[in-house]
Amino acid sequence: MKKNILRLGIVVLVLLIAGVLWLNNDINQKKEDEANKNAIAANADFSLLSDDDPNFEKWGKVFPEQLKMYLTVEK
């Protein structure tokens, strides 16, 4: 009986550790994505953009993710 409880405890502990590692990895990925977005925004030249000139190439340089999504929808 004690061996079964010990085995169950070990399995639960391994699953708990795996869950924490997965969560930590997910958090790190989201932090990296946010840092990349901030770096792109810092380098963006908003003077290229104008309401009168809706050129995809120009605003695609400032907003690459939105351009990618737009082109995907257009297909």
PyMOL Python script that loads the backbone (N, CA, C, O; Angstrom):
from pymol import cmd

cmd.read_pdbstr("""\
ATOM      1  N   MET A   1       0.819  -1.189   0.000  1.00  0.00           N
ATOM      2  CA  MET A   1       0.000   0.000   0.000  1.00  0.00           C
ATOM      3  C   MET A   1       0.870   1.262   0.000  1.00  0.00           C
ATOM      4  O   MET A   1       0.580   2.223  -0.713  1.00  0.00           O
ATOM      5  N   LYS A   2       1.929   1.251   0.800  1.00  0.00           N
ATOM      6  CA  LYS A   2       2.801   2.419   0.876  1.00  0.00           C
ATOM      7  C   LYS A   2       3.539   2.639  -0.442  1.00  0.00           C
ATOM      8  O   LYS A   2       3.807   3.778  -0.826  1.00  0.00           O
ATOM      9  N   LYS A   3       3.867   1.543  -1.136  1.00  0.00           N
ATOM     10  CA  LYS A   3       4.563   1.680  -2.418  1.00  0.00           C
ATOM     11  C   LYS A   3       3.654   2.330  -3.461  1.00  0.00           C
ATOM     12  O   LYS A   3       4.112   3.127  -4.280  1.00  0.00           O
ATOM     13  N   ASN A   4       2.372   1.988  -3.429  1.00  0.00           N
ATOM     14  CA  ASN A   4       1.434   2.584  -4.382  1.00  0.00           C
ATOM     15  C   ASN A   4       1.282   4.088  -4.138  1.00  0.00           C
ATOM     16  O   ASN A   4       1.223   4.872  -5.085  1.00  0.00           O
ATOM     17  N   ILE A   5       1.220   4.478  -2.881  1.00  0.00           N
ATOM     18  CA  ILE A   5       1.108   5.897  -2.543  1.00  0.00           C
ATOM     19  C   ILE A   5       2.378   6.629  -2.962  1.00  0.00           C
ATOM     20  O   ILE A   5       2.312   7.742  -3.482  1.00  0.00           O
ATOM     21  N   LEU A   6       3.524   6.011  -2.739  1.00  0.00           N
ATOM     22  CA  LEU A   6       4.796   6.612  -3.125  1.00  0.00           C
ATOM     23  C   LEU A   6       4.878   6.775  -4.644  1.00  0.00           C
ATOM     24  O   LEU A   6       5.310   7.820  -5.130  1.00  0.00           O
ATOM     25  N   ARG A   7       4.472   5.761  -5.386  1.00  0.00           N
ATOM     26  CA  ARG A   7       4.485   5.843  -6.849  1.00  0.00           C
ATOM     27  C   ARG A   7       3.544   6.940  -7.342  1.00  0.00           C
ATOM     28  O   ARG A   7       3.891   7.708  -8.239  1.00  0.00           O
ATOM     29  N   LEU A   8       2.367   7.007  -6.759  1.00  0.00           N
ATOM     30  CA  LEU A   8       1.408   8.038  -7.137  1.00  0.00           C
ATOM     31  C   LEU A   8       1.969   9.425  -6.828  1.00  0.00           C
ATOM     32  O   LEU A   8       1.811  10.351  -7.624  1.00  0.00           O
ATOM     33  N   GLY A   9       2.611   9.569  -5.695  1.00  0.00           N
ATOM     34  CA  GLY A   9       3.218  10.846  -5.323  1.00  0.00           C
ATOM     35  C   GLY A   9       4.311  11.254  -6.288  1.00  0.00           C
ATOM     36  O   GLY A   9       4.420  12.427  -6.645  1.00  0.00           O
ATOM     37  N   ILE A  10       5.119  10.301  -6.712  1.00  0.00           N
ATOM     38  CA  ILE A  10       6.193  10.593  -7.669  1.00  0.00           C
ATOM     39  C   ILE A  10       5.611  11.028  -9.013  1.00  0.00           C
ATOM     40  O   ILE A  10       6.105  11.976  -9.623  1.00  0.00           O
ATOM     41  N   VAL A  11       4.573  10.346  -9.472  1.00  0.00           N
ATOM     42  CA  VAL A  11       3.939  10.700 -10.744  1.00  0.00           C
ATOM     43  C   VAL A  11       3.345  12.106 -10.661  1.00  0.00           C
ATOM     44  O   VAL A  11       3.510  12.906 -11.582  1.00  0.00           O
ATOM     45  N   VAL A  12       2.663  12.403  -9.571  1.00  0.00           N
ATOM     46  CA  VAL A  12       2.072  13.733  -9.394  1.00  0.00           C
ATOM     47  C   VAL A  12       3.167  14.797  -9.354  1.00  0.00           C
ATOM     48  O   VAL A  12       3.011  15.866  -9.944  1.00  0.00           O
ATOM     49  N   LEU A  13       4.259  14.519  -8.673  1.00  0.00           N
ATOM     50  CA  LEU A  13       5.367  15.465  -8.581  1.00  0.00           C
ATOM     51  C   LEU A  13       5.993  15.719  -9.953  1.00  0.00           C
ATOM     52  O   LEU A  13       6.294  16.863 -10.295  1.00  0.00           O
ATOM     53  N   VAL A  14       6.188  14.669 -10.731  1.00  0.00           N
ATOM     54  CA  VAL A  14       6.755  14.817 -12.077  1.00  0.00           C
ATOM     55  C   VAL A  14       5.815  15.649 -12.953  1.00  0.00           C
ATOM     56  O   VAL A  14       6.272  16.522 -13.691  1.00  0.00           O
ATOM     57  N   LEU A  15       4.515  15.387 -12.879  1.00  0.00           N
ATOM     58  CA  LEU A  15       3.555  16.164 -13.662  1.00  0.00           C
ATOM     59  C   LEU A  15       3.533  17.628 -13.224  1.00  0.00           C
ATOM     60  O   LEU A  15       3.415  18.525 -14.059  1.00  0.00           O
ATOM     61  N   LEU A  16       3.644  17.865 -11.945  1.00  0.00           N
ATOM     62  CA  LEU A  16       3.672  19.229 -11.429  1.00  0.00           C
ATOM     63  C   LEU A  16       4.918  19.974 -11.910  1.00  0.00           C
ATOM     64  O   LEU A  16       4.831  21.132 -12.319  1.00  0.00           O
ATOM     65  N   ILE A  17       6.055  19.323 -11.862  1.00  0.00           N
ATOM     66  CA  ILE A  17       7.299  19.938 -12.341  1.00  0.00           C
ATOM     67  C   ILE A  17       7.208  20.223 -13.841  1.00  0.00           C
ATOM     68  O   ILE A  17       7.631  21.286 -14.294  1.00  0.00           O
ATOM     69  N   ALA A  18       6.663  19.287 -14.608  1.00  0.00           N
ATOM     70  CA  ALA A  18       6.513  19.497 -16.055  1.00  0.00           C
ATOM     71  C   ALA A  18       5.590  20.683 -16.331  1.00  0.00           C
ATOM     72  O   ALA A  18       5.858  21.478 -17.232  1.00  0.00           O
ATOM     73  N   GLY A  19       4.519  20.806 -15.574  1.00  0.00           N
ATOM     74  CA  GLY A  19       3.598  21.929 -15.744  1.00  0.00           C
ATOM     75  C   GLY A  19       4.254  23.263 -15.441  1.00  0.00           C
ATOM     76  O   GLY A  19       4.043  24.236 -16.166  1.00  0.00           O
ATOM     77  N   VAL A  20       5.040  23.322 -14.389  1.00  0.00           N
ATOM     78  CA  VAL A  20       5.733  24.562 -14.030  1.00  0.00           C
ATOM     79  C   VAL A  20       6.756  24.929 -15.102  1.00  0.00           C
ATOM     80  O   VAL A  20       6.881  26.100 -15.457  1.00  0.00           O
ATOM     81  N   LEU A  21       7.483  23.952 -15.616  1.00  0.00           N
ATOM     82  CA  LEU A  21       8.462  24.225 -16.672  1.00  0.00           C
ATOM     83  C   LEU A  21       7.780  24.709 -17.952  1.00  0.00           C
ATOM     84  O   LEU A  21       8.273  25.626 -18.609  1.00  0.00           O
ATOM     85  N   TRP A  22       6.654  24.098 -18.304  1.00  0.00           N
ATOM     86  CA  TRP A  22       5.909  24.528 -19.484  1.00  0.00           C
ATOM     87  C   TRP A  22       5.412  25.965 -19.312  1.00  0.00           C
ATOM     88  O   TRP A  22       5.516  26.775 -20.232  1.00  0.00           O
ATOM     89  N   LEU A  23       4.876  26.275 -18.138  1.00  0.00           N
ATOM     90  CA  LEU A  23       4.383  27.620 -17.864  1.00  0.00           C
ATOM     91  C   LEU A  23       5.516  28.639 -17.918  1.00  0.00           C
ATOM     92  O   LEU A  23       5.343  29.728 -18.466  1.00  0.00           O
ATOM     93  N   ASN A  24       6.660  28.299 -17.362  1.00  0.00           N
ATOM     94  CA  ASN A  24       7.816  29.194 -17.385  1.00  0.00           C
ATOM     95  C   ASN A  24       8.271  29.451 -18.824  1.00  0.00           C
ATOM     96  O   ASN A  24       8.595  30.585 -19.177  1.00  0.00           O
ATOM     97  N   ASN A  25       8.296  28.418 -19.643  1.00  0.00           N
ATOM     98  CA  ASN A  25       8.685  28.559 -21.045  1.00  0.00           C
ATOM     99  C   ASN A  25       7.708  29.474 -21.785  1.00  0.00           C
ATOM    100  O   ASN A  25       8.126  30.324 -22.571  1.00  0.00           O
ATOM    101  N   ASP A  26       6.421  29.303 -21.536  1.00  0.00           N
ATOM    102  CA  ASP A  26       5.406  30.125 -22.182  1.00  0.00           C
ATOM    103  C   ASP A  26       5.551  31.593 -21.780  1.00  0.00           C
ATOM    104  O   ASP A  26       5.421  32.481 -22.623  1.00  0.00           O
ATOM    105  N   ILE A  27       5.813  31.847 -20.519  1.00  0.00           N
ATOM    106  CA  ILE A  27       6.001  33.217 -20.037  1.00  0.00           C
ATOM    107  C   ILE A  27       7.228  33.845 -20.690  1.00  0.00           C
ATOM    108  O   ILE A  27       7.186  35.005 -21.101  1.00  0.00           O
ATOM    109  N   ASN A  28       8.311  33.095 -20.787  1.00  0.00           N
ATOM    110  CA  ASN A  28       9.531  33.624 -21.411  1.00  0.00           C
ATOM    111  C   ASN A  28       9.310  33.956 -22.886  1.00  0.00           C
ATOM    112  O   ASN A  28       9.812  34.968 -23.375  1.00  0.00           O
ATOM    113  N   GLN A  29       8.565  33.112 -23.594  1.00  0.00           N
ATOM    114  CA  GLN A  29       8.280  33.380 -25.003  1.00  0.00           C
ATOM    115  C   GLN A  29       7.466  34.658 -25.161  1.00  0.00           C
ATOM    116  O   GLN A  29       7.726  35.456 -26.062  1.00  0.00           O
ATOM    117  N   LYS A  30       6.491  34.851 -24.294  1.00  0.00           N
ATOM    118  CA  LYS A  30       5.669  36.053 -24.373  1.00  0.00           C
ATOM    119  C   LYS A  30       6.479  37.303 -24.046  1.00  0.00           C
ATOM    120  O   LYS A  30       6.250  38.358 -24.639  1.00  0.00           O
ATOM    121  N   LYS A  31       7.418  37.199 -23.115  1.00  0.00           N
ATOM    122  CA  LYS A  31       8.286  38.333 -22.793  1.00  0.00           C
ATOM    123  C   LYS A  31       9.176  38.679 -23.985  1.00  0.00           C
ATOM    124  O   LYS A  31       9.376  39.855 -24.288  1.00  0.00           O
ATOM    125  N   GLU A  32       9.709  37.665 -24.662  1.00  0.00           N
ATOM    126  CA  GLU A  32      10.552  37.902 -25.833  1.00  0.00           C
ATOM    127  C   GLU A  32       9.748  38.542 -26.962  1.00  0.00           C
ATOM    128  O   GLU A  32      10.231  39.454 -27.633  1.00  0.00           O
ATOM    129  N   ASP A  33       8.519  38.061 -27.171  1.00  0.00           N
ATOM    130  CA  ASP A  33       7.672  38.644 -28.208  1.00  0.00           C
ATOM    131  C   ASP A  33       7.390  40.114 -27.917  1.00  0.00           C
ATOM    132  O   ASP A  33       7.437  40.952 -28.817  1.00  0.00           O
ATOM    133  N   GLU A  34       7.099  40.420 -26.666  1.00  0.00           N
ATOM    134  CA  GLU A  34       6.812  41.808 -26.291  1.00  0.00           C
ATOM    135  C   GLU A  34       8.053  42.683 -26.451  1.00  0.00           C
ATOM    136  O   GLU A  34       7.955  43.830 -26.886  1.00  0.00           O
ATOM    137  N   ALA A  35       9.220  42.141 -26.101  1.00  0.00           N
ATOM    138  CA  ALA A  35      10.463  42.904 -26.263  1.00  0.00           C
ATOM    139  C   ALA A  35      10.736  43.173 -27.740  1.00  0.00           C
ATOM    140  O   ALA A  35      11.188  44.260 -28.099  1.00  0.00           O
ATOM    141  N   ASN A  36      10.464  42.191 -28.597  1.00  0.00           N
ATOM    142  CA  ASN A  36      10.656  42.388 -30.040  1.00  0.00           C
ATOM    143  C   ASN A  36       9.699  43.439 -30.584  1.00  0.00           C
ATOM    144  O   ASN A  36      10.085  44.259 -31.417  1.00  0.00           O
ATOM    145  N   LYS A  37       8.459  43.420 -30.118  1.00  0.00           N
ATOM    146  CA  LYS A  37       7.493  44.420 -30.570  1.00  0.00           C
ATOM    147  C   LYS A  37       7.921  45.814 -30.137  1.00  0.00           C
ATOM    148  O   LYS A  37       7.793  46.777 -30.894  1.00  0.00           O
ATOM    149  N   ASN A  38       8.430  45.914 -28.914  1.00  0.00           N
ATOM    150  CA  ASN A  38       8.885  47.217 -28.430  1.00  0.00           C
ATOM    151  C   ASN A  38      10.089  47.708 -29.230  1.00  0.00           C
ATOM    152  O   ASN A  38      10.205  48.902 -29.506  1.00  0.00           O
ATOM    153  N   ALA A  39      10.978  46.800 -29.602  1.00  0.00           N
ATOM    154  CA  ALA A  39      12.152  47.181 -30.392  1.00  0.00           C
ATOM    155  C   ALA A  39      11.735  47.649 -31.782  1.00  0.00           C
ATOM    156  O   ALA A  39      12.290  48.615 -32.304  1.00  0.00           O
ATOM    157  N   ILE A  40      10.779  46.982 -32.372  1.00  0.00           N
ATOM    158  CA  ILE A  40      10.288  47.384 -33.693  1.00  0.00           C
ATOM    159  C   ILE A  40       9.610  48.748 -33.600  1.00  0.00           C
ATOM    160  O   ILE A  40       9.807  49.605 -34.461  1.00  0.00           O
ATOM    161  N   ALA A  41       8.815  48.945 -32.558  1.00  0.00           N
ATOM    162  CA  ALA A  41       8.124  50.225 -32.394  1.00  0.00           C
ATOM    163  C   ALA A  41       9.115  51.359 -32.164  1.00  0.00           C
ATOM    164  O   ALA A  41       8.890  52.479 -32.622  1.00  0.00           O
ATOM    165  N   ALA A  42      10.201  51.085 -31.464  1.00  0.00           N
ATOM    166  CA  ALA A  42      11.198  52.124 -31.209  1.00  0.00           C
ATOM    167  C   ALA A  42      11.922  52.518 -32.490  1.00  0.00           C
ATOM    168  O   ALA A  42      12.333  53.669 -32.641  1.00  0.00           O
ATOM    169  N   ASN A  43      12.081  51.577 -33.408  1.00  0.00           N
ATOM    170  CA  ASN A  43      12.784  51.849 -34.660  1.00  0.00           C
ATOM    171  C   ASN A  43      11.860  52.344 -35.772  1.00  0.00           C
ATOM    172  O   ASN A  43      12.321  52.701 -36.856  1.00  0.00           O
ATOM    173  N   ALA A  44      10.565  52.363 -35.501  1.00  0.00           N
ATOM    174  CA  ALA A  44       9.599  52.725 -36.534  1.00  0.00           C
ATOM    175  C   ALA A  44       9.684  54.212 -36.859  1.00  0.00           C
ATOM    176  O   ALA A  44       9.834  55.053 -35.973  1.00  0.00           O
ATOM    177  N   ASP A  45       9.585  54.510 -38.138  1.00  0.00           N
ATOM    178  CA  ASP A  45       9.581  55.896 -38.599  1.00  0.00           C
ATOM    179  C   ASP A  45       8.152  56.243 -39.015  1.00  0.00           C
ATOM    180  O   ASP A  45       7.724  55.935 -40.127  1.00  0.00           O
ATOM    181  N   PHE A  46       7.429  56.884 -38.110  1.00  0.00           N
ATOM    182  CA  PHE A  46       6.027  57.188 -38.365  1.00  0.00           C
ATOM    183  C   PHE A  46       5.851  58.342 -39.349  1.00  0.00           C
ATOM    184  O   PHE A  46       4.736  58.606 -39.797  1.00  0.00           O
ATOM    185  N   SER A  47       6.922  59.019 -39.683  1.00  0.00           N
ATOM    186  CA  SER A  47       6.812  60.105 -40.657  1.00  0.00           C
ATOM    187  C   SER A  47       6.528  59.561 -42.061  1.00  0.00           C
ATOM    188  O   SER A  47       6.097  60.309 -42.938  1.00  0.00           O
ATOM    189  N   LEU A  48       6.767  58.266 -42.274  1.00  0.00           N
ATOM    190  CA  LEU A  48       6.477  57.658 -43.572  1.00  0.00           C
ATOM    191  C   LEU A  48       4.978  57.488 -43.796  1.00  0.00           C
ATOM    192  O   LEU A  48       4.525  57.379 -44.935  1.00  0.00           O
ATOM    193  N   LEU A  49       4.217  57.466 -42.716  1.00  0.00           N
ATOM    194  CA  LEU A  49       2.796  57.170 -42.811  1.00  0.00           C
ATOM    195  C   LEU A  49       1.987  58.435 -43.047  1.00  0.00           C
ATOM    196  O   LEU A  49       2.309  59.508 -42.538  1.00  0.00           O
ATOM    197  N   SER A  50       0.935  58.281 -43.828  1.00  0.00           N
ATOM    198  CA  SER A  50       0.035  59.392 -44.096  1.00  0.00           C
ATOM    199  C   SER A  50      -1.353  58.828 -44.372  1.00  0.00           C
ATOM    200  O   SER A  50      -1.489  57.751 -44.953  1.00  0.00           O
ATOM    201  N   ASP A  51      -2.375  59.555 -43.955  1.00  0.00           N
ATOM    202  CA  ASP A  51      -3.740  59.132 -44.248  1.00  0.00           C
ATOM    203  C   ASP A  51      -4.058  59.262 -45.732  1.00  0.00           C
ATOM    204  O   ASP A  51      -4.947  58.584 -46.247  1.00  0.00           O
ATOM    205  N   ASP A  52      -3.335  60.126 -46.407  1.00  0.00           N
ATOM    206  CA  ASP A  52      -3.589  60.359 -47.828  1.00  0.00           C
ATOM    207  C   ASP A  52      -2.899  59.335 -48.725  1.00  0.00           C
ATOM    208  O   ASP A  52      -3.245  59.214 -49.900  1.00  0.00           O
ATOM    209  N   ASP A  53      -1.942  58.606 -48.195  1.00  0.00           N
ATOM    210  CA  ASP A  53      -1.169  57.648 -48.995  1.00  0.00           C
ATOM    211  C   ASP A  53      -1.224  56.263 -48.343  1.00  0.00           C
ATOM    212  O   ASP A  53      -0.360  55.932 -47.531  1.00  0.00           O
ATOM    213  N   PRO A  54      -2.227  55.453 -48.688  1.00  0.00           N
ATOM    214  CA  PRO A  54      -2.341  54.122 -48.079  1.00  0.00           C
ATOM    215  C   PRO A  54      -1.479  53.081 -48.796  1.00  0.00           C
ATOM    216  O   PRO A  54      -2.002  52.087 -49.299  1.00  0.00           O
ATOM    217  N   ASN A  55      -0.190  53.296 -48.844  1.00  0.00           N
ATOM    218  CA  ASN A  55       0.740  52.394 -49.511  1.00  0.00           C
ATOM    219  C   ASN A  55       1.106  51.253 -48.558  1.00  0.00           C
ATOM    220  O   ASN A  55       1.620  51.489 -47.465  1.00  0.00           O
ATOM    221  N   PHE A  56       0.836  50.020 -48.980  1.00  0.00           N
ATOM    222  CA  PHE A  56       1.085  48.862 -48.120  1.00  0.00           C
ATOM    223  C   PHE A  56       2.554  48.695 -47.785  1.00  0.00           C
ATOM    224  O   PHE A  56       2.892  48.292 -46.672  1.00  0.00           O
ATOM    225  N   GLU A  57       3.421  48.994 -48.720  1.00  0.00           N
ATOM    226  CA  GLU A  57       4.853  48.817 -48.469  1.00  0.00           C
ATOM    227  C   GLU A  57       5.350  49.762 -47.384  1.00  0.00           C
ATOM    228  O   GLU A  57       6.206  49.393 -46.581  1.00  0.00           O
ATOM    229  N   LYS A  58       4.816  50.981 -47.356  1.00  0.00           N
ATOM    230  CA  LYS A  58       5.273  51.950 -46.358  1.00  0.00           C
ATOM    231  C   LYS A  58       4.794  51.593 -44.959  1.00  0.00           C
ATOM    232  O   LYS A  58       5.588  51.542 -44.019  1.00  0.00           O
ATOM    233  N   TRP A  59       3.489  51.344 -44.821  1.00  0.00           N
ATOM    234  CA  TRP A  59       3.029  51.037 -43.472  1.00  0.00           C
ATOM    235  C   TRP A  59       3.370  49.611 -43.076  1.00  0.00           C
ATOM    236  O   TRP A  59       3.329  49.276 -41.892  1.00  0.00           O
ATOM    237  N   GLY A  60       3.701  48.773 -44.034  1.00  0.00           N
ATOM    238  CA  GLY A  60       4.154  47.422 -43.719  1.00  0.00           C
ATOM    239  C   GLY A  60       5.517  47.407 -43.052  1.00  0.00           C
ATOM    240  O   GLY A  60       5.832  46.485 -42.300  1.00  0.00           O
ATOM    241  N   LYS A  61       6.336  48.431 -43.324  1.00  0.00           N
ATOM    242  CA  LYS A  61       7.634  48.535 -42.650  1.00  0.00           C
ATOM    243  C   LYS A  61       7.465  48.891 -41.180  1.00  0.00           C
ATOM    244  O   LYS A  61       8.255  48.469 -40.336  1.00  0.00           O
ATOM    245  N   VAL A  62       6.434  49.665 -40.879  1.00  0.00           N
ATOM    246  CA  VAL A  62       6.186  50.084 -39.501  1.00  0.00           C
ATOM    247  C   VAL A  62       5.380  49.025 -38.748  1.00  0.00           C
ATOM    248  O   VAL A  62       5.603  48.802 -37.558  1.00  0.00           O
ATOM    249  N   PHE A  63       4.446  48.375 -39.440  1.00  0.00           N
ATOM    250  CA  PHE A  63       3.581  47.375 -38.820  1.00  0.00           C
ATOM    251  C   PHE A  63       3.666  46.053 -39.590  1.00  0.00           C
ATOM    252  O   PHE A  63       2.730  45.709 -40.312  1.00  0.00           O
ATOM    253  N   PRO A  64       4.760  45.310 -39.454  1.00  0.00           N
ATOM    254  CA  PRO A  64       4.935  44.094 -40.259  1.00  0.00           C
ATOM    255  C   PRO A  64       3.932  42.989 -39.931  1.00  0.00           C
ATOM    256  O   PRO A  64       3.499  42.264 -40.827  1.00  0.00           O
ATOM    257  N   GLU A  65       3.564  42.855 -38.678  1.00  0.00           N
ATOM    258  CA  GLU A  65       2.606  41.798 -38.312  1.00  0.00           C
ATOM    259  C   GLU A  65       1.238  42.065 -38.935  1.00  0.00           C
ATOM    260  O   GLU A  65       0.595  41.146 -39.441  1.00  0.00           O
ATOM    261  N   GLN A  66       0.796  43.316 -38.901  1.00  0.00           N
ATOM    262  CA  GLN A  66      -0.505  43.656 -39.466  1.00  0.00           C
ATOM    263  C   GLN A  66      -0.504  43.486 -40.983  1.00  0.00           C
ATOM    264  O   GLN A  66      -1.502  43.060 -41.562  1.00  0.00           O
ATOM    265  N   LEU A  67       0.602  43.816 -41.617  1.00  0.00           N
ATOM    266  CA  LEU A  67       0.700  43.627 -43.069  1.00  0.00           C
ATOM    267  C   LEU A  67       0.619  42.146 -43.418  1.00  0.00           C
ATOM    268  O   LEU A  67      -0.050  41.762 -44.377  1.00  0.00           O
ATOM    269  N   LYS A  68       1.295  41.326 -42.643  1.00  0.00           N
ATOM    270  CA  LYS A  68       1.267  39.879 -42.883  1.00  0.00           C
ATOM    271  C   LYS A  68      -0.156  39.344 -42.743  1.00  0.00           C
ATOM    272  O   LYS A  68      -0.610  38.551 -43.569  1.00  0.00           O
ATOM    273  N   MET A  69      -0.857  39.779 -41.698  1.00  0.00           N
ATOM    274  CA  MET A  69      -2.237  39.328 -41.508  1.00  0.00           C
ATOM    275  C   MET A  69      -3.133  39.824 -42.633  1.00  0.00           C
ATOM    276  O   MET A  69      -3.986  39.080 -43.118  1.00  0.00           O
ATOM    277  N   TYR A  70      -2.949  41.067 -43.052  1.00  0.00           N
ATOM    278  CA  TYR A  70      -3.757  41.636 -44.131  1.00  0.00           C
ATOM    279  C   TYR A  70      -3.549  40.869 -45.430  1.00  0.00           C
ATOM    280  O   TYR A  70      -4.513  40.530 -46.115  1.00  0.00           O
ATOM    281  N   LEU A  71      -2.301  40.598 -45.766  1.00  0.00           N
ATOM    282  CA  LEU A  71      -2.019  39.878 -47.004  1.00  0.00           C
ATOM    283  C   LEU A  71      -2.546  38.452 -46.953  1.00  0.00           C
ATOM    284  O   LEU A  71      -2.952  37.905 -47.979  1.00  0.00           O
ATOM    285  N   THR A  72      -2.545  37.847 -45.777  1.00  0.00           N
ATOM    286  CA  THR A  72      -3.100  36.503 -45.626  1.00  0.00           C
ATOM    287  C   THR A  72      -4.600  36.512 -45.882  1.00  0.00           C
ATOM    288  O   THR A  72      -5.128  35.607 -46.529  1.00  0.00           O
ATOM    289  N   VAL A  73      -5.283  37.526 -45.378  1.00  0.00           N
ATOM    290  CA  VAL A  73      -6.733  37.626 -45.562  1.00  0.00           C
ATOM    291  C   VAL A  73      -7.073  37.936 -47.014  1.00  0.00           C
ATOM    292  O   VAL A  73      -8.076  37.446 -47.533  1.00  0.00           O
ATOM    293  N   GLU A  74      -6.256  38.737 -47.667  1.00  0.00           N
ATOM    294  CA  GLU A  74      -6.509  39.114 -49.049  1.00  0.00           C
ATOM    295  C   GLU A  74      -6.442  37.922 -49.999  1.00  0.00           C
ATOM    296  O   GLU A  74      -7.119  37.916 -51.028  1.00  0.00           O
ATOM    297  N   LYS A  75      -5.636  36.916 -49.669  1.00  0.00           N
ATOM    298  CA  LYS A  75      -5.496  35.742 -50.545  1.00  0.00           C
ATOM    299  C   LYS A  75      -6.714  34.933 -50.486  1.00  0.00           C
ATOM    300  O   LYS A  75      -6.802  33.900 -51.150  1.00  0.00           O
TER     301      LYS A  75
END
""", "prot")
cmd.dss("prot")
cmd.show_as("cartoon", "prot")
cmd.util.cbc("prot")
cmd.orient("prot")
